[in-house]
């Protein structure tokens, strides 16, 4: 066998290995492996966090108040970095369960811990309900 044949054979083996490795990596996907999450707080004021099947972290909250004279801040907190995202709403309809869509984080960091806070402000008062933690 000539040197040219050995080089060609080696190149074929390396190309084959690279292609096989590339296919294996392409099939791995980007599935999220989050743990924790859910909702916290009493039925009339709940703070929630979850991981979606697309790999996002979603924060939302629910209230059932007898008075709509207030403001709601749905806060998603990255407890690893202490960064926060706020989303403000007027309080919902009295005596009706209202959902507030907080932030939908499309690029959560692996290993970070996220939590939602429901902050309600009325007549100079404030109340905070903490949801469970979600580790992404």
FIBAMI-235685 format. One record per atom (N, C-alpha, C): residue in three letters; atom name; x, z, y. Coordinates in steps of 0.1 Angstrom, whole numbers, plus 5000, padded with zeros to 4 digits. Atoms other than C-alpha are relative to their C-alpha. Layout:
+------+------+------+------+-------+
! code ! site ! east !   up ! north !
+------+------+------+------+-------+
!  ALA !   CA !    X !    Z !     Y !
...
+------+------+------+------+-------+
This chain:
+------+------+------+------+-------+
! code ! site ! east !   up ! north !
+------+------+------+------+-------+
!  UNK !    N ! 5008 ! 5000 !  4988 !
!  UNK !   CA ! 5000 ! 5000 !  5000 !
!  UNK !    C ! 5009 ! 5000 !  5012 !
!  UNK !    N ! 4992 ! 5000 !  4988 !
!  UNK !   CA ! 5013 ! 4992 !  5034 !
!  UNK !    C ! 4997 ! 5011 !  5010 !
!  UNK !    N ! 5002 ! 4990 !  4990 !
!  UNK !   CA ! 5016 ! 5015 !  5064 !
!  UNK !    C ! 4987 ! 4997 !  5008 !
!  UNK !    N ! 5012 ! 5004 !  4993 !
!  UNK !   CA ! 4988 ! 4995 !  5081 !
!  UNK !    C ! 4988 ! 5005 !  4992 !
!  UNK !    N ! 5011 ! 4996 !  5009 !
!  UNK !   CA ! 4965 ! 5002 !  5051 !
!  UNK !    C ! 4998 ! 5015 !  5000 !
!  UNK !    N ! 5001 ! 4985 !  4999 !
!  UNK !   CA ! 4973 ! 5040 !  5052 !
!  UNK !    C ! 4994 ! 5004 !  5013 !
!  UNK !    N ! 5006 ! 4997 !  4987 !
!  UNK !   CA ! 4965 ! 5041 !  5089 !
!  UNK !    C ! 4985 ! 4997 !  5000 !
!  UNK !    N ! 5014 ! 5004 !  5000 !
!  UNK !   CA ! 4933 ! 5022 !  5084 !
!  UNK !    C ! 4991 ! 5010 !  4991 !
!  UNK !    N ! 5007 ! 4991 !  5009 !
!  UNK !   CA ! 4923 ! 5045 !  5055 !
!  UNK !    C ! 4998 ! 5014 !  5006 !
!  UNK !    N ! 5000 ! 4987 !  4993 !
!  UNK !   CA ! 4931 ! 5076 !  5075 !
!  UNK !    C ! 4989 ! 5000 !  5011 !
!  UNK !    N ! 5009 ! 5002 !  4989 !
!  UNK !   CA ! 4911 ! 5063 !  5104 !
!  UNK !    C ! 4985 ! 5000 !  4995 !
!  UNK !    N ! 5013 ! 5000 !  5006 !
!  UNK !   CA ! 4881 ! 5057 !  5082 !
!  UNK !    C ! 4995 ! 5014 !  4995 !
!  UNK !    N ! 5004 ! 4986 !  5004 !
!  UNK !   CA ! 4882 ! 5092 !  5067 !
!  UNK !    C ! 4997 ! 5009 !  5012 !
!  UNK !    N ! 5002 ! 4992 !  4988 !
!  UNK !   CA ! 4885 ! 5108 !  5102 !
!  UNK !    C ! 4987 ! 4996 !  5006 !
!  UNK !    N ! 5013 ! 5004 !  4994 !
!  UNK !   CA ! 4856 ! 5087 !  5115 !
!  UNK !    C ! 4988 ! 5005 !  4992 !
!  UNK !    N ! 5011 ! 4995 !  5009 !
!  UNK !   CA ! 4835 ! 5096 !  5085 !
!  UNK !    C ! 4997 ! 5014 !  5002 !
!  UNK !    N ! 5001 ! 4985 !  4998 !
!  UNK !   CA ! 4842 ! 5133 !  5090 !
!  UNK !    C ! 4994 ! 5003 !  5013 !
!  UNK !    N ! 5006 ! 4998 !  4987 !
!  UNK !   CA ! 4834 ! 5131 !  5127 !
!  UNK !    C ! 4985 ! 4997 !  5000 !
!  UNK !    N ! 5014 ! 5004 !  5000 !
!  UNK !   CA ! 4802 ! 5113 !  5121 !
!  UNK !    C ! 4991 ! 5010 !  4992 !
!  UNK !    N ! 5007 ! 4990 !  5008 !
!  UNK !   CA ! 4791 ! 5137 !  5094 !
!  UNK !    C ! 4998 ! 5013 !  5008 !
!  UNK !    N ! 5001 ! 4988 !  4992 !
!  UNK !   CA ! 4799 ! 5167 !  5116 !
!  UNK !    C ! 4990 ! 4998 !  5012 !
!  UNK !    N ! 5009 ! 5002 !  4989 !
!  UNK !   CA ! 4780 ! 5151 !  5145 !
!  UNK !    C ! 4986 ! 5000 !  4996 !
!  UNK !    N ! 5014 ! 5000 !  5005 !
!  UNK !   CA ! 4749 ! 5146 !  5124 !
!  UNK !    C ! 4996 ! 5014 !  4997 !
!  UNK !    N ! 5003 ! 4986 !  5003 !
!  UNK !   CA ! 4751 ! 5182 !  5112 !
!  UNK !    C ! 4997 ! 5008 !  5012 !
!  UNK !    N ! 5002 ! 4993 !  4987 !
!  UNK !   CA ! 4753 ! 5194 !  5148 !
!  UNK !    C ! 4987 ! 4996 !  5006 !
!  UNK !    N ! 5012 ! 5005 !  4994 !
!  UNK !   CA ! 4725 ! 5172 !  5159 !
!  UNK !    C ! 4988 ! 5005 !  4994 !
!  UNK !    N ! 5011 ! 4995 !  5007 !
!  UNK !   CA ! 4702 ! 5185 !  5133 !
!  UNK !    C ! 4998 ! 5015 !  5002 !
!  UNK !    N ! 5001 ! 4986 !  4998 !
!  UNK !   CA ! 4708 ! 5221 !  5143 !
!  UNK !    C ! 4990 ! 5004 !  5010 !
!  UNK !    N ! 5011 ! 4997 !  4991 !
!  UNK !   CA ! 4685 ! 5220 !  5173 !
!  UNK !    C ! 5004 ! 5012 !  5009 !
!  UNK !    N ! 4997 ! 4989 !  4990 !
!  UNK !   CA ! 4682 ! 5247 !  5200 !
!  UNK !    C ! 4989 ! 5010 !  4998 !
!  UNK !    N ! 5010 ! 4989 !  5002 !
!  UNK !   CA ! 4658 ! 5272 !  5184 !
!  UNK !    C ! 5004 ! 5013 !  5006 !
!  UNK !    N ! 4997 ! 4987 !  4994 !
!  UNK !   CA ! 4655 ! 5304 !  5202 !
!  UNK !    C ! 4998 ! 5011 !  4990 !
!  UNK !    N ! 5001 ! 4989 !  5009 !
!  UNK !   CA ! 4659 ! 5337 !  5184 !
!  UNK !    C ! 4998 ! 5012 !  5008 !
!  UNK !    N ! 5003 ! 4989 !  4991 !
!  UNK !   CA ! 4643 ! 5361 !  5208 !
!  UNK !    C ! 4994 ! 5012 !  4992 !
!  UNK !    N ! 5006 ! 4988 !  5007 !
!  UNK !   CA ! 4633 ! 5397 !  5198 !
!  UNK !    C ! 4993 ! 5009 !  5011 !
!  UNK !    N ! 5007 ! 4991 !  4990 !
!  UNK !   CA ! 4609 ! 5421 !  5215 !
!  UNK !    C ! 4989 ! 4992 !  5007 !
!  UNK !    N ! 5010 ! 5006 !  4993 !
!  UNK !   CA ! 4584 ! 5411 !  5241 !
!  UNK !    C ! 4986 ! 5006 !  4997 !
!  UNK !    N ! 5014 ! 4995 !  5001 !
!  UNK !   CA ! 4546 ! 5416 !  5243 !
!  UNK !    C ! 4995 ! 5005 !  5013 !
!  UNK !    N ! 5006 ! 4995 !  4988 !
!  UNK !   CA ! 4525 ! 5435 !  5268 !
!  UNK !    C ! 5002 ! 5015 !  5000 !
!  UNK !    N ! 4999 ! 4986 !  4999 !
!  UNK !   CA ! 4528 ! 5470 !  5282 !
!  UNK !    C ! 4991 ! 5004 !  5011 !
!  UNK !    N ! 5009 ! 4995 !  4990 !
!  UNK !   CA ! 4505 ! 5492 !  5302 !
!  UNK !    C ! 4986 ! 5001 !  4995 !
!  UNK !    N ! 5014 ! 4998 !  5004 !
!  UNK !   CA ! 4468 ! 5502 !  5300 !
!  UNK !    C ! 4993 ! 4987 !  5001 !
!  UNK !    N ! 5008 ! 5012 !  5001 !
!  UNK !   CA ! 4441 ! 5476 !  5294 !
!  UNK !    C ! 4997 ! 4994 !  5014 !
!  UNK !    N ! 5003 ! 5005 !  4986 !
!  UNK !   CA ! 4433 ! 5473 !  5332 !
!  UNK !    C ! 5011 ! 4995 !  5008 !
!  UNK !    N ! 4988 ! 5005 !  4993 !
!  UNK !   CA ! 4469 ! 5465 !  5342 !
!  UNK !    C ! 5011 ! 4998 !  4990 !
!  UNK !    N ! 4990 ! 5003 !  5010 !
!  UNK !   CA ! 4492 ! 5448 !  5318 !
!  UNK !    C ! 5011 ! 4991 !  5005 !
!  UNK !    N ! 4988 ! 5008 !  4997 !
!  UNK !   CA ! 4527 ! 5434 !  5322 !
!  UNK !    C ! 5006 ! 4994 !  4987 !
!  UNK !    N ! 4996 ! 5007 !  5013 !
!  UNK !   CA ! 4538 ! 5408 !  5296 !
!  UNK !    C ! 5012 ! 4991 !  5001 !
!  UNK !    N ! 4989 ! 5010 !  5000 !
!  UNK !   CA ! 4568 ! 5388 !  5286 !
!  UNK !    C ! 5001 ! 4995 !  4985 !
!  UNK !    N ! 5000 ! 5007 !  5014 !
!  UNK !   CA ! 4573 ! 5363 !  5257 !
!  UNK !    C ! 5010 ! 4989 !  5001 !
!  UNK !    N ! 4991 ! 5012 !  5001 !
!  UNK !   CA ! 4596 ! 5335 !  5245 !
!  UNK !    C ! 4991 ! 4989 !  4994 !
!  UNK !    N ! 5009 ! 5012 !  5005 !
!  UNK !   CA ! 4579 ! 5301 !  5240 !
!  UNK !    C ! 5008 ! 4993 !  4989 !
!  UNK !    N ! 4994 ! 5008 !  5011 !
!  UNK !   CA ! 4586 ! 5278 !  5211 !
!  UNK !    C ! 5010 ! 4989 !  5005 !
!  UNK !    N ! 4991 ! 5009 !  4993 !
!  UNK !   CA ! 4604 ! 5255 !  5236 !
!  UNK !    C ! 5013 ! 5007 !  5005 !
!  UNK !    N ! 4988 ! 4993 !  4996 !
!  UNK !   CA ! 4630 ! 5282 !  5243 !
!  UNK !    C ! 4999 ! 5006 !  5014 !
!  UNK !    N ! 5001 ! 4994 !  4986 !
!  UNK !   CA ! 4616 ! 5294 !  5277 !
!  UNK !    C ! 4997 ! 5015 !  4998 !
!  UNK !    N ! 5005 ! 4986 !  4999 !
!  UNK !   CA ! 4610 ! 5330 !  5287 !
!  UNK !    C ! 4988 ! 5000 !  5011 !
!  UNK !    N ! 5012 ! 5000 !  4992 !
!  UNK !   CA ! 4575 ! 5335 !  5302 !
!  UNK !    C ! 4996 ! 5014 !  5004 !
!  UNK !    N ! 5005 ! 4987 !  4996 !
!  UNK !   CA ! 4563 ! 5364 !  5323 !
!  UNK !    C ! 4986 ! 4998 !  5006 !
!  UNK !    N ! 5014 ! 5001 !  4994 !
!  UNK !   CA ! 4526 ! 5370 !  5331 !
!  UNK !    C ! 4995 ! 5014 !  5000 !
!  UNK !    N ! 5006 ! 4987 !  4999 !
!  UNK !   CA ! 4503 ! 5399 !  5339 !
!  UNK !    C ! 4985 ! 4999 !  5001 !
!  UNK !    N ! 5015 ! 5000 !  5000 !
!  UNK !   CA ! 4466 ! 5409 !  5337 !
!  UNK !    C ! 4995 ! 5012 !  5007 !
!  UNK !    N ! 5007 ! 4989 !  4994 !
!  UNK !   CA ! 4444 ! 5431 !  5358 !
!  UNK !    C ! 4985 ! 5000 !  4998 !
!  UNK !    N ! 5015 ! 4999 !  4999 !
!  UNK !   CA ! 4408 ! 5443 !  5357 !
!  UNK !    C ! 4998 ! 5012 !  5010 !
!  UNK !    N ! 5002 ! 4990 !  4990 !
!  UNK !   CA ! 4404 ! 5462 !  5390 !
!  UNK !    C ! 4986 ! 5000 !  5005 !
!  UNK !    N ! 5013 ! 4999 !  4994 !
!  UNK !   CA ! 4372 ! 5474 !  5406 !
!  UNK !    C ! 5000 ! 4995 !  5015 !
!  UNK !    N ! 4999 ! 5003 !  4985 !
!  UNK !   CA ! 4385 ! 5464 !  5441 !
!  UNK !    C ! 5010 ! 4988 !  5000 !
!  UNK !    N ! 4991 ! 5011 !  4998 !
!  UNK !   CA ! 4401 ! 5431 !  5451 !
!  UNK !    C ! 5008 ! 5000 !  5013 !
!  UNK !    N ! 4993 ! 4998 !  4987 !
!  UNK !   CA ! 4416 ! 5445 !  5483 !
!  UNK !    C ! 5015 ! 5004 !  4997 !
!  UNK !    N ! 4986 ! 4996 !  5003 !
!  UNK !   CA ! 4453 ! 5444 !  5471 !
!  UNK !    C ! 5008 ! 4987 !  4998 !
!  UNK !    N ! 4991 ! 5011 !  5003 !
!  UNK !   CA ! 4483 ! 5422 !  5464 !
!  UNK !    C ! 5007 ! 5003 !  4987 !
!  UNK !    N ! 4993 ! 4999 !  5012 !
!  UNK !   CA ! 4501 ! 5416 !  5431 !
!  UNK !    C ! 5013 ! 4993 !  5000 !
!  UNK !    N ! 4987 ! 5007 !  5001 !
!  UNK !   CA ! 4537 ! 5408 !  5426 !
!  UNK !    C ! 5004 ! 5001 !  4985 !
!  UNK !    N ! 4995 ! 5000 !  5014 !
!  UNK !   CA ! 4547 ! 5397 !  5391 !
!  UNK !    C ! 5015 ! 4997 !  5000 !
!  UNK !    N ! 4986 ! 5000 !  4999 !
!  UNK !   CA ! 4584 ! 5403 !  5388 !
!  UNK !    C ! 5006 ! 4998 !  4986 !
!  UNK !    N ! 4992 ! 5001 !  5012 !
!  UNK !   CA ! 4606 ! 5389 !  5360 !
!  UNK !    C ! 5014 ! 5005 !  5004 !
!  UNK !    N ! 4987 ! 4995 !  4998 !
!  UNK !   CA ! 4639 ! 5408 !  5358 !
!  UNK !    C ! 5009 ! 4997 !  4989 !
!  UNK !    N ! 4989 ! 5001 !  5010 !
!  UNK !   CA ! 4671 ! 5398 !  5340 !
!  UNK !    C ! 5008 ! 5013 !  5001 !
!  UNK !    N ! 4994 ! 4987 !  5000 !
!  UNK !   CA ! 4682 ! 5433 !  5332 !
!  UNK !    C ! 5015 ! 5000 !  4997 !
!  UNK !    N ! 4986 ! 5001 !  5002 !
!  UNK !   CA ! 4716 ! 5421 !  5322 !
!  UNK !    C ! 5008 ! 4998 !  5013 !
!  UNK !    N ! 4994 ! 5003 !  4987 !
!  UNK !   CA ! 4724 ! 5408 !  5357 !
!  UNK !    C ! 4994 ! 5007 !  5012 !
!  UNK !    N ! 5009 ! 4995 !  4989 !
!  UNK !   CA ! 4697 ! 5426 !  5377 !
!  UNK !    C ! 4995 ! 4990 !  5010 !
!  UNK !    N ! 5007 ! 5011 !  4992 !
!  UNK !   CA ! 4685 ! 5392 !  5390 !
!  UNK !    C ! 4985 ! 5001 !  4998 !
!  UNK !    N ! 5015 ! 4999 !  5002 !
!  UNK !   CA ! 4648 ! 5391 !  5397 !
!  UNK !    C ! 4993 ! 4988 !  5007 !
!  UNK !    N ! 5008 ! 5011 !  4995 !
!  UNK !   CA ! 4622 ! 5364 !  5403 !
!  UNK !    C ! 4986 ! 5006 !  5003 !
!  UNK !    N ! 5013 ! 4995 !  4996 !
!  UNK !   CA ! 4590 ! 5374 !  5423 !
!  UNK !    C ! 4990 ! 4989 !  5002 !
!  UNK !    N ! 5011 ! 5009 !  4998 !
!  UNK !   CA ! 4557 ! 5357 !  5423 !
!  UNK !    C ! 4988 ! 5008 !  5005 !
!  UNK !    N ! 5011 ! 4992 !  4993 !
!  UNK !   CA ! 4529 ! 5370 !  5447 !
!  UNK !    C ! 4987 ! 4993 !  4998 !
!  UNK !    N ! 5013 ! 5005 !  5001 !
!  UNK !   CA ! 4492 ! 5367 !  5443 !
!  UNK !    C ! 4990 ! 5010 !  5007 !
!  UNK !    N ! 5010 ! 4990 !  4996 !
!  UNK !   CA ! 4461 ! 5383 !  5459 !
!  UNK !    C ! 4993 ! 5005 !  4987 !
!  UNK !    N ! 5007 ! 4994 !  5011 !
!  UNK !   CA ! 4442 ! 5406 !  5435 !
!  UNK !    C ! 4989 ! 4991 !  4996 !
!  UNK !    N ! 5011 ! 5008 !  5005 !
!  UNK !   CA ! 4417 ! 5389 !  5413 !
!  UNK !    C ! 4986 ! 5005 !  5003 !
!  UNK !    N ! 5014 ! 4996 !  4999 !
!  UNK !   CA ! 4379 ! 5392 !  5411 !
!  UNK !    C ! 4998 ! 5013 !  4995 !
!  UNK !    N ! 5003 ! 4987 !  5005 !
!  UNK !   CA ! 4367 ! 5427 !  5408 !
!  UNK !    C ! 4992 ! 5000 !  4986 !
!  UNK !    N ! 5006 ! 4998 !  5014 !
!  UNK !   CA ! 4357 ! 5438 !  5372 !
!  UNK !    C ! 5001 ! 4988 !  4991 !
!  UNK !    N ! 4997 ! 5012 !  5009 !
!  UNK !   CA ! 4370 ! 5405 !  5357 !
!  UNK !    C ! 5014 ! 5000 !  4997 !
!  UNK !    N ! 4986 ! 5001 !  5004 !
!  UNK !   CA ! 4401 ! 5402 !  5337 !
!  UNK !    C ! 5007 ! 4988 !  5006 !
!  UNK !    N ! 4993 ! 5011 !  4993 !
!  UNK !   CA ! 4425 ! 5381 !  5358 !
!  UNK !    C ! 5014 ! 4999 !  4995 !
!  UNK !    N ! 4986 ! 5003 !  5005 !
!  UNK !   CA ! 4457 ! 5365 !  5345 !
!  UNK !    C ! 5008 ! 4994 !  5012 !
!  UNK !    N ! 4991 ! 5004 !  4989 !
!  UNK !   CA ! 4486 ! 5360 !  5369 !
!  UNK !    C ! 5012 ! 4994 !  4993 !
!  UNK !    N ! 4989 ! 5007 !  5006 !
!  UNK !   CA ! 4512 ! 5334 !  5357 !
!  UNK !    C ! 5012 ! 5003 !  5008 !
!  UNK !    N ! 4987 ! 4998 !  4994 !
!  UNK !   CA ! 4546 ! 5347 !  5366 !
!  UNK !    C ! 5010 ! 4989 !  4999 !
!  UNK !    N ! 4990 ! 5011 !  5001 !
!  UNK !   CA ! 4578 ! 5328 !  5362 !
!  UNK !    C ! 5002 ! 4995 !  4985 !
!  UNK !    N ! 4997 ! 5006 !  5013 !
!  UNK !   CA ! 4586 ! 5305 !  5333 !
!  UNK !    C ! 5015 ! 4995 !  5001 !
!  UNK !    N ! 4985 ! 5003 !  4999 !
!  UNK !   CA ! 4624 ! 5305 !  5329 !
!  UNK !    C ! 5004 ! 4990 !  4990 !
!  UNK !    N ! 4997 ! 5010 !  5009 !
!  UNK !   CA ! 4635 ! 5273 !  5314 !
!  UNK !    C ! 5014 ! 5000 !  4994 !
!  UNK !    N ! 4986 ! 4999 !  5004 !
!  UNK !   CA ! 4672 ! 5282 !  5310 !
!  UNK !    C ! 5004 ! 5014 !  4998 !
!  UNK !    N ! 4995 ! 4986 !  5001 !
!  UNK !   CA ! 4674 ! 5318 !  5298 !
!  UNK !    C ! 5013 ! 5001 !  4993 !
!  UNK !    N ! 4987 ! 4998 !  5006 !
!  UNK !   CA ! 4708 ! 5331 !  5289 !
!  UNK !    C ! 4999 ! 5008 !  4987 !
!  UNK !    N ! 4999 ! 4993 !  5013 !
!  UNK !   CA ! 4715 ! 5341 !  5253 !
!  UNK !    C ! 5006 ! 5013 !  5001 !
!  UNK !    N ! 4995 ! 4986 !  5000 !
!  UNK !   CA ! 4720 ! 5378 !  5248 !
!  UNK !    C ! 4995 ! 5008 !  5012 !
!  UNK !    N ! 5005 ! 4992 !  4988 !
!  UNK !   CA ! 4703 ! 5387 !  5281 !
!  UNK !    C ! 4987 ! 5007 !  4997 !
!  UNK !    N ! 5013 ! 4992 !  5002 !
!  UNK !   CA ! 4674 ! 5412 !  5283 !
!  UNK !    C ! 4992 ! 4998 !  5012 !
!  UNK !    N ! 5010 ! 5003 !  4990 !
!  UNK !   CA ! 4643 ! 5402 !  5303 !
!  UNK !    C ! 4989 ! 5010 !  4999 !
!  UNK !    N ! 5012 ! 4991 !  4999 !
!  UNK !   CA ! 4614 ! 5424 !  5315 !
!  UNK !    C ! 4991 ! 4995 !  5011 !
!  UNK !    N ! 5009 ! 5003 !  4990 !
!  UNK !   CA ! 4583 ! 5418 !  5335 !
!  UNK !    C ! 4995 ! 5014 !  5006 !
!  UNK !    N ! 5006 ! 4989 !  4992 !
!  UNK !   CA ! 4571 ! 5443 !  5362 !
!  UNK !    C ! 4987 ! 4995 !  5007 !
!  UNK !    N ! 5012 ! 5003 !  4993 !
!  UNK !   CA ! 4536 ! 5442 !  5375 !
!  UNK !    C ! 4999 ! 5010 !  5012 !
!  UNK !    N ! 5000 ! 4991 !  4988 !
!  UNK !   CA ! 4537 ! 5456 !  5411 !
!  UNK !    C ! 4987 ! 4997 !  5008 !
!  UNK !    N ! 5013 ! 5001 !  4993 !
!  UNK !   CA ! 4503 ! 5463 !  5428 !
!  UNK !    C ! 5001 ! 5008 !  5013 !
!  UNK !    N ! 4999 ! 4994 !  4986 !
!  UNK !   CA ! 4501 ! 5470 !  5466 !
!  UNK !    C ! 4986 ! 5000 !  5006 !
!  UNK !    N ! 5012 ! 4999 !  4993 !
!  UNK !   CA ! 4470 ! 5483 !  5483 !
!  UNK !    C ! 5000 ! 5012 !  5010 !
!  UNK !    N ! 5001 ! 4989 !  4990 !
!  UNK !   CA ! 4463 ! 5504 !  5514 !
!  UNK !    C ! 5013 ! 5008 !  5002 !
!  UNK !    N ! 4987 ! 4993 !  4998 !
!  UNK !   CA ! 4500 ! 5513 !  5518 !
!  UNK !    C ! 5005 ! 5007 !  4987 !
!  UNK !    N ! 4996 ! 4995 !  5013 !
!  UNK !   CA ! 4502 ! 5524 !  5482 !
!  UNK !    C ! 5006 ! 4990 !  4991 !
!  UNK !    N ! 4994 ! 5009 !  5009 !
!  UNK !   CA ! 4522 ! 5509 !  5454 !
!  UNK !    C ! 5000 ! 5006 !  4986 !
!  UNK !    N ! 5001 ! 4996 !  5014 !
!  UNK !   CA ! 4520 ! 5510 !  5416 !
!  UNK !    C ! 5008 ! 4990 !  4992 !
!  UNK !    N ! 4992 ! 5009 !  5008 !
!  UNK !   CA ! 4544 ! 5496 !  5390 !
!  UNK !    C ! 4997 ! 5002 !  4985 !
!  UNK !    N ! 5001 ! 4999 !  5015 !
!  UNK !   CA ! 4537 ! 5488 !  5353 !
!  UNK !    C ! 5011 ! 4991 !  4994 !
!  UNK !    N ! 4989 ! 5006 !  5006 !
!  UNK !   CA ! 4566 ! 5479 !  5332 !
!  UNK !    C ! 4996 ! 4994 !  4986 !
!  UNK !    N ! 5003 ! 5006 !  5013 !
!  UNK !   CA ! 4563 ! 5455 !  5302 !
!  UNK !    C ! 5012 ! 5003 !  4991 !
!  UNK !    N ! 4988 ! 4998 !  5009 !
!  UNK !   CA ! 4585 ! 5457 !  5271 !
!  UNK !    C ! 5011 ! 4991 !  5003 !
!  UNK !    N ! 4989 ! 5009 !  4998 !
!  UNK !   CA ! 4619 ! 5442 !  5270 !
!  UNK !    C ! 5000 ! 4989 !  4990 !
!  UNK !    N ! 4998 ! 5012 !  5009 !
!  UNK !   CA ! 4627 ! 5408 !  5255 !
!  UNK !    C ! 5015 ! 4997 !  5000 !
!  UNK !    N ! 4986 ! 5005 !  5001 !
!  UNK !   CA ! 4662 ! 5400 !  5243 !
!  UNK !    C ! 5000 ! 4986 !  4995 !
!  UNK !    N ! 5000 ! 5014 !  5004 !
!  UNK !   CA ! 4668 ! 5363 !  5242 !
!  UNK !    C ! 5012 ! 4997 !  4992 !
+------+------+------+------+-------+
